[in-house]
Amino acid sequence: MRINYVKYFTTEHTFFILEQREGTNVRCSLEKALRYGDILEVIYEAKDGSISKRKIRVLNLHGKTFTAYCFLRNSKRTFLIDQVLAVVPVREKETVIV
């Protein structure tokens, strides 16, 4: 199986963005996260070209934008859907105390 990727460099991080497979859709991932209250990890390109990795909880979808609580900034933010480079659900591990 061959994996194609695009490599992004910033001063603090290197991101590997897997190319989207046919049939995947950022909007569908956002809608699912909104429906189930999932936390997502997104790689986002700001208007100035800077790239950040954030954990978010989607609050609302509006046309070409969405509102989410951003754990990086600890506040509610508005994002452009087209500027989301990658989206992955956050898997939380259960902690068992014995």
Phi and psi in radians as a Rosetta constraint file:
Dihedral C 1 N 2 CA 2 C 2 CIRCULARHARMONIC -1.732 0.35
Dihedral N 2 CA 2 C 2 N 3 CIRCULARHARMONIC 2.304 0.35
Dihedral C 2 N 3 CA 3 C 3 CIRCULARHARMONIC -1.916 0.35
Dihedral N 3 CA 3 C 3 N 4 CIRCULARHARMONIC 2.159 0.35
Dihedral C 3 N 4 CA 4 C 4 CIRCULARHARMONIC -1.690 0.35
Dihedral N 4 CA 4 C 4 N 5 CIRCULARHARMONIC 2.466 0.35
Dihedral C 4 N 5 CA 5 C 5 CIRCULARHARMONIC -2.532 0.35
Dihedral N 5 CA 5 C 5 N 6 CIRCULARHARMONIC 2.792 0.35
Dihedral C 5 N 6 CA 6 C 6 CIRCULARHARMONIC -1.997 0.35
Dihedral N 6 CA 6 C 6 N 7 CIRCULARHARMONIC 2.324 0.35
Dihedral C 6 N 7 CA 7 C 7 CIRCULARHARMONIC -1.812 0.35
Dihedral N 7 CA 7 C 7 N 8 CIRCULARHARMONIC 2.220 0.35
Dihedral C 7 N 8 CA 8 C 8 CIRCULARHARMONIC -1.985 0.35
Dihedral N 8 CA 8 C 8 N 9 CIRCULARHARMONIC 2.383 0.35
Dihedral C 8 N 9 CA 9 C 9 CIRCULARHARMONIC -1.969 0.35
Dihedral N 9 CA 9 C 9 N 10 CIRCULARHARMONIC 2.421 0.35
Dihedral C 9 N 10 CA 10 C 10 CIRCULARHARMONIC -2.312 0.35
Dihedral N 10 CA 10 C 10 N 11 CIRCULARHARMONIC 3.073 0.35
Dihedral C 10 N 11 CA 11 C 11 CIRCULARHARMONIC -1.157 0.35
Dihedral N 11 CA 11 C 11 N 12 CIRCULARHARMONIC -0.520 0.35
Dihedral C 11 N 12 CA 12 C 12 CIRCULARHARMONIC -1.822 0.35
Dihedral N 12 CA 12 C 12 N 13 CIRCULARHARMONIC -0.465 0.35
Dihedral C 12 N 13 CA 13 C 13 CIRCULARHARMONIC -2.431 0.35
Dihedral N 13 CA 13 C 13 N 14 CIRCULARHARMONIC 2.750 0.35
Dihedral C 13 N 14 CA 14 C 14 CIRCULARHARMONIC -2.037 0.35
Dihedral N 14 CA 14 C 14 N 15 CIRCULARHARMONIC 2.229 0.35
Dihedral C 14 N 15 CA 15 C 15 CIRCULARHARMONIC -1.968 0.35
Dihedral N 15 CA 15 C 15 N 16 CIRCULARHARMONIC 2.391 0.35
Dihedral C 15 N 16 CA 16 C 16 CIRCULARHARMONIC -1.905 0.35
Dihedral N 16 CA 16 C 16 N 17 CIRCULARHARMONIC 2.034 0.35
Dihedral C 16 N 17 CA 17 C 17 CIRCULARHARMONIC -1.807 0.35
Dihedral N 17 CA 17 C 17 N 18 CIRCULARHARMONIC 2.006 0.35
Dihedral C 17 N 18 CA 18 C 18 CIRCULARHARMONIC -1.205 0.35
Dihedral N 18 CA 18 C 18 N 19 CIRCULARHARMONIC 2.428 0.35
Dihedral C 18 N 19 CA 19 C 19 CIRCULARHARMONIC -1.139 0.35
Dihedral N 19 CA 19 C 19 N 20 CIRCULARHARMONIC 2.490 0.35
Dihedral C 19 N 20 CA 20 C 20 CIRCULARHARMONIC -1.200 0.35
Dihedral N 20 CA 20 C 20 N 21 CIRCULARHARMONIC 2.359 0.35
Dihedral C 20 N 21 CA 21 C 21 CIRCULARHARMONIC -1.378 0.35
Dihedral N 21 CA 21 C 21 N 22 CIRCULARHARMONIC 2.687 0.35
Dihedral C 21 N 22 CA 22 C 22 CIRCULARHARMONIC -1.013 0.35
Dihedral N 22 CA 22 C 22 N 23 CIRCULARHARMONIC 2.337 0.35
Dihedral C 22 N 23 CA 23 C 23 CIRCULARHARMONIC 1.684 0.35
Dihedral N 23 CA 23 C 23 N 24 CIRCULARHARMONIC -0.217 0.35
Dihedral C 23 N 24 CA 24 C 24 CIRCULARHARMONIC -1.477 0.35
Dihedral N 24 CA 24 C 24 N 25 CIRCULARHARMONIC 2.676 0.35
Dihedral C 24 N 25 CA 25 C 25 CIRCULARHARMONIC -2.675 0.35
Dihedral N 25 CA 25 C 25 N 26 CIRCULARHARMONIC 2.192 0.35
Dihedral C 25 N 26 CA 26 C 26 CIRCULARHARMONIC -1.055 0.35
Dihedral N 26 CA 26 C 26 N 27 CIRCULARHARMONIC -0.767 0.35
Dihedral C 26 N 27 CA 27 C 27 CIRCULARHARMONIC -1.035 0.35
Dihedral N 27 CA 27 C 27 N 28 CIRCULARHARMONIC -0.736 0.35
Dihedral C 27 N 28 CA 28 C 28 CIRCULARHARMONIC -1.089 0.35
Dihedral N 28 CA 28 C 28 N 29 CIRCULARHARMONIC -0.693 0.35
Dihedral C 28 N 29 CA 29 C 29 CIRCULARHARMONIC -1.124 0.35
Dihedral N 29 CA 29 C 29 N 30 CIRCULARHARMONIC -0.697 0.35
Dihedral C 29 N 30 CA 30 C 30 CIRCULARHARMONIC -1.161 0.35
Dihedral N 30 CA 30 C 30 N 31 CIRCULARHARMONIC -0.736 0.35
Dihedral C 30 N 31 CA 31 C 31 CIRCULARHARMONIC -1.089 0.35
Dihedral N 31 CA 31 C 31 N 32 CIRCULARHARMONIC -0.734 0.35
Dihedral C 31 N 32 CA 32 C 32 CIRCULARHARMONIC -1.129 0.35
Dihedral N 32 CA 32 C 32 N 33 CIRCULARHARMONIC -0.748 0.35
Dihedral C 32 N 33 CA 33 C 33 CIRCULARHARMONIC -1.114 0.35
Dihedral N 33 CA 33 C 33 N 34 CIRCULARHARMONIC -0.672 0.35
Dihedral C 33 N 34 CA 34 C 34 CIRCULARHARMONIC -1.121 0.35
Dihedral N 34 CA 34 C 34 N 35 CIRCULARHARMONIC -0.776 0.35
Dihedral C 34 N 35 CA 35 C 35 CIRCULARHARMONIC -1.091 0.35
Dihedral N 35 CA 35 C 35 N 36 CIRCULARHARMONIC -0.735 0.35
Dihedral C 35 N 36 CA 36 C 36 CIRCULARHARMONIC -1.777 0.35
Dihedral N 36 CA 36 C 36 N 37 CIRCULARHARMONIC -0.033 0.35
Dihedral C 36 N 37 CA 37 C 37 CIRCULARHARMONIC 1.262 0.35
Dihedral N 37 CA 37 C 37 N 38 CIRCULARHARMONIC 0.434 0.35
Dihedral C 37 N 38 CA 38 C 38 CIRCULARHARMONIC -1.276 0.35
Dihedral N 38 CA 38 C 38 N 39 CIRCULARHARMONIC 2.652 0.35
Dihedral C 38 N 39 CA 39 C 39 CIRCULARHARMONIC -1.633 0.35
Dihedral N 39 CA 39 C 39 N 40 CIRCULARHARMONIC 2.370 0.35
Dihedral C 39 N 40 CA 40 C 40 CIRCULARHARMONIC -2.026 0.35
Dihedral N 40 CA 40 C 40 N 41 CIRCULARHARMONIC 2.654 0.35
Dihedral C 40 N 41 CA 41 C 41 CIRCULARHARMONIC -1.889 0.35
Dihedral N 41 CA 41 C 41 N 42 CIRCULARHARMONIC 2.164 0.35
Dihedral C 41 N 42 CA 42 C 42 CIRCULARHARMONIC -2.151 0.35
Dihedral N 42 CA 42 C 42 N 43 CIRCULARHARMONIC 2.626 0.35
Dihedral C 42 N 43 CA 43 C 43 CIRCULARHARMONIC -1.913 0.35
Dihedral N 43 CA 43 C 43 N 44 CIRCULARHARMONIC 2.139 0.35
Dihedral C 43 N 44 CA 44 C 44 CIRCULARHARMONIC -2.183 0.35
Dihedral N 44 CA 44 C 44 N 45 CIRCULARHARMONIC 2.364 0.35
Dihedral C 44 N 45 CA 45 C 45 CIRCULARHARMONIC -1.804 0.35
Dihedral N 45 CA 45 C 45 N 46 CIRCULARHARMONIC 2.047 0.35
Dihedral C 45 N 46 CA 46 C 46 CIRCULARHARMONIC -1.287 0.35
Dihedral N 46 CA 46 C 46 N 47 CIRCULARHARMONIC 2.922 0.35
Dihedral C 46 N 47 CA 47 C 47 CIRCULARHARMONIC -1.025 0.35
Dihedral N 47 CA 47 C 47 N 48 CIRCULARHARMONIC -0.514 0.35
Dihedral C 47 N 48 CA 48 C 48 CIRCULARHARMONIC -1.445 0.35
Dihedral N 48 CA 48 C 48 N 49 CIRCULARHARMONIC 0.027 0.35
Dihedral C 48 N 49 CA 49 C 49 CIRCULARHARMONIC 1.623 0.35
Dihedral N 49 CA 49 C 49 N 50 CIRCULARHARMONIC -0.116 0.35
Dihedral C 49 N 50 CA 50 C 50 CIRCULARHARMONIC -1.272 0.35
Dihedral N 50 CA 50 C 50 N 51 CIRCULARHARMONIC 2.590 0.35
Dihedral C 50 N 51 CA 51 C 51 CIRCULARHARMONIC -2.055 0.35
Dihedral N 51 CA 51 C 51 N 52 CIRCULARHARMONIC 2.341 0.35
Dihedral C 51 N 52 CA 52 C 52 CIRCULARHARMONIC -2.344 0.35
Dihedral N 52 CA 52 C 52 N 53 CIRCULARHARMONIC 2.689 0.35
Dihedral C 52 N 53 CA 53 C 53 CIRCULARHARMONIC -1.914 0.35
Dihedral N 53 CA 53 C 53 N 54 CIRCULARHARMONIC 2.160 0.35
Dihedral C 53 N 54 CA 54 C 54 CIRCULARHARMONIC -2.341 0.35
Dihedral N 54 CA 54 C 54 N 55 CIRCULARHARMONIC 2.642 0.35
Dihedral C 54 N 55 CA 55 C 55 CIRCULARHARMONIC -1.779 0.35
Dihedral N 55 CA 55 C 55 N 56 CIRCULARHARMONIC 2.300 0.35
Dihedral C 55 N 56 CA 56 C 56 CIRCULARHARMONIC -2.371 0.35
Dihedral N 56 CA 56 C 56 N 57 CIRCULARHARMONIC 2.789 0.35
Dihedral C 56 N 57 CA 57 C 57 CIRCULARHARMONIC -2.154 0.35
Dihedral N 57 CA 57 C 57 N 58 CIRCULARHARMONIC 2.051 0.35
Dihedral C 57 N 58 CA 58 C 58 CIRCULARHARMONIC -1.202 0.35
Dihedral N 58 CA 58 C 58 N 59 CIRCULARHARMONIC 2.285 0.35
Dihedral C 58 N 59 CA 59 C 59 CIRCULARHARMONIC -1.866 0.35
Dihedral N 59 CA 59 C 59 N 60 CIRCULARHARMONIC -0.571 0.35
Dihedral C 59 N 60 CA 60 C 60 CIRCULARHARMONIC -2.876 0.35
Dihedral N 60 CA 60 C 60 N 61 CIRCULARHARMONIC 2.629 0.35
Dihedral C 60 N 61 CA 61 C 61 CIRCULARHARMONIC -2.023 0.35
Dihedral N 61 CA 61 C 61 N 62 CIRCULARHARMONIC 2.373 0.35
Dihedral C 61 N 62 CA 62 C 62 CIRCULARHARMONIC -2.425 0.35
Dihedral N 62 CA 62 C 62 N 63 CIRCULARHARMONIC 1.791 0.35
Dihedral C 62 N 63 CA 63 C 63 CIRCULARHARMONIC 0.891 0.35
Dihedral N 63 CA 63 C 63 N 64 CIRCULARHARMONIC -1.910 0.35
Dihedral C 63 N 64 CA 64 C 64 CIRCULARHARMONIC -1.640 0.35
Dihedral N 64 CA 64 C 64 N 65 CIRCULARHARMONIC 0.021 0.35
Dihedral C 64 N 65 CA 65 C 65 CIRCULARHARMONIC -2.211 0.35
Dihedral N 65 CA 65 C 65 N 66 CIRCULARHARMONIC 2.906 0.35
Dihedral C 65 N 66 CA 66 C 66 CIRCULARHARMONIC -2.522 0.35
Dihedral N 66 CA 66 C 66 N 67 CIRCULARHARMONIC 2.655 0.35
Dihedral C 66 N 67 CA 67 C 67 CIRCULARHARMONIC -1.849 0.35
Dihedral N 67 CA 67 C 67 N 68 CIRCULARHARMONIC 2.393 0.35
Dihedral C 67 N 68 CA 68 C 68 CIRCULARHARMONIC -2.586 0.35
Dihedral N 68 CA 68 C 68 N 69 CIRCULARHARMONIC 2.686 0.35
Dihedral C 68 N 69 CA 69 C 69 CIRCULARHARMONIC -1.436 0.35
Dihedral N 69 CA 69 C 69 N 70 CIRCULARHARMONIC 2.166 0.35
Dihedral C 69 N 70 CA 70 C 70 CIRCULARHARMONIC -1.760 0.35
Dihedral N 70 CA 70 C 70 N 71 CIRCULARHARMONIC 2.061 0.35
Dihedral C 70 N 71 CA 71 C 71 CIRCULARHARMONIC -1.288 0.35
Dihedral N 71 CA 71 C 71 N 72 CIRCULARHARMONIC -0.388 0.35
Dihedral C 71 N 72 CA 72 C 72 CIRCULARHARMONIC -1.198 0.35
Dihedral N 72 CA 72 C 72 N 73 CIRCULARHARMONIC -0.757 0.35
Dihedral C 72 N 73 CA 73 C 73 CIRCULARHARMONIC -1.693 0.35
Dihedral N 73 CA 73 C 73 N 74 CIRCULARHARMONIC -0.127 0.35
Dihedral C 73 N 74 CA 74 C 74 CIRCULARHARMONIC 0.930 0.35
Dihedral N 74 CA 74 C 74 N 75 CIRCULARHARMONIC 0.787 0.35
Dihedral C 74 N 75 CA 75 C 75 CIRCULARHARMONIC -2.773 0.35
Dihedral N 75 CA 75 C 75 N 76 CIRCULARHARMONIC 2.905 0.35
Dihedral C 75 N 76 CA 76 C 76 CIRCULARHARMONIC -1.348 0.35
Dihedral N 76 CA 76 C 76 N 77 CIRCULARHARMONIC 2.302 0.35
Dihedral C 76 N 77 CA 77 C 77 CIRCULARHARMONIC -2.314 0.35
Dihedral N 77 CA 77 C 77 N 78 CIRCULARHARMONIC 2.751 0.35
Dihedral C 77 N 78 CA 78 C 78 CIRCULARHARMONIC -1.938 0.35
Dihedral N 78 CA 78 C 78 N 79 CIRCULARHARMONIC 2.283 0.35
Dihedral C 78 N 79 CA 79 C 79 CIRCULARHARMONIC -2.126 0.35
Dihedral N 79 CA 79 C 79 N 80 CIRCULARHARMONIC 2.642 0.35
Dihedral C 79 N 80 CA 80 C 80 CIRCULARHARMONIC -1.540 0.35
Dihedral N 80 CA 80 C 80 N 81 CIRCULARHARMONIC 2.234 0.35
Dihedral C 80 N 81 CA 81 C 81 CIRCULARHARMONIC -1.048 0.35
Dihedral N 81 CA 81 C 81 N 82 CIRCULARHARMONIC -0.690 0.35
Dihedral C 81 N 82 CA 82 C 82 CIRCULARHARMONIC -1.135 0.35
Dihedral N 82 CA 82 C 82 N 83 CIRCULARHARMONIC -0.300 0.35
Dihedral C 82 N 83 CA 83 C 83 CIRCULARHARMONIC -1.607 0.35
Dihedral N 83 CA 83 C 83 N 84 CIRCULARHARMONIC -0.051 0.35
Dihedral C 83 N 84 CA 84 C 84 CIRCULARHARMONIC -1.397 0.35
Dihedral N 84 CA 84 C 84 N 85 CIRCULARHARMONIC 2.060 0.35
Dihedral C 84 N 85 CA 85 C 85 CIRCULARHARMONIC -1.509 0.35
Dihedral N 85 CA 85 C 85 N 86 CIRCULARHARMONIC -0.578 0.35
Dihedral C 85 N 86 CA 86 C 86 CIRCULARHARMONIC -2.718 0.35
Dihedral N 86 CA 86 C 86 N 87 CIRCULARHARMONIC 2.602 0.35
Dihedral C 86 N 87 CA 87 C 87 CIRCULARHARMONIC -2.465 0.35
Dihedral N 87 CA 87 C 87 N 88 CIRCULARHARMONIC 2.314 0.35
Dihedral C 87 N 88 CA 88 C 88 CIRCULARHARMONIC -2.449 0.35
Dihedral N 88 CA 88 C 88 N 89 CIRCULARHARMONIC 2.325 0.35
Dihedral C 88 N 89 CA 89 C 89 CIRCULARHARMONIC -1.158 0.35
Dihedral N 89 CA 89 C 89 N 90 CIRCULARHARMONIC 2.505 0.35
Dihedral C 89 N 90 CA 90 C 90 CIRCULARHARMONIC -1.495 0.35
Dihedral N 90 CA 90 C 90 N 91 CIRCULARHARMONIC 2.197 0.35
Dihedral C 90 N 91 CA 91 C 91 CIRCULARHARMONIC -1.669 0.35
Dihedral N 91 CA 91 C 91 N 92 CIRCULARHARMONIC 2.104 0.35
Dihedral C 91 N 92 CA 92 C 92 CIRCULARHARMONIC -1.716 0.35
Dihedral N 92 CA 92 C 92 N 93 CIRCULARHARMONIC 2.245 0.35
Dihedral C 92 N 93 CA 93 C 93 CIRCULARHARMONIC -1.529 0.35
Dihedral N 93 CA 93 C 93 N 94 CIRCULARHARMONIC 2.436 0.35
Dihedral C 93 N 94 CA 94 C 94 CIRCULARHARMONIC -1.386 0.35
Dihedral N 94 CA 94 C 94 N 95 CIRCULARHARMONIC 2.451 0.35
Dihedral C 94 N 95 CA 95 C 95 CIRCULARHARMONIC -1.786 0.35
Dihedral N 95 CA 95 C 95 N 96 CIRCULARHARMONIC 2.204 0.35
Dihedral C 95 N 96 CA 96 C 96 CIRCULARHARMONIC -1.826 0.35
Dihedral N 96 CA 96 C 96 N 97 CIRCULARHARMONIC 2.153 0.35
Dihedral C 96 N 97 CA 97 C 97 CIRCULARHARMONIC -1.819 0.35
Dihedral N 97 CA 97 C 97 N 98 CIRCULARHARMONIC 2.142 0.35
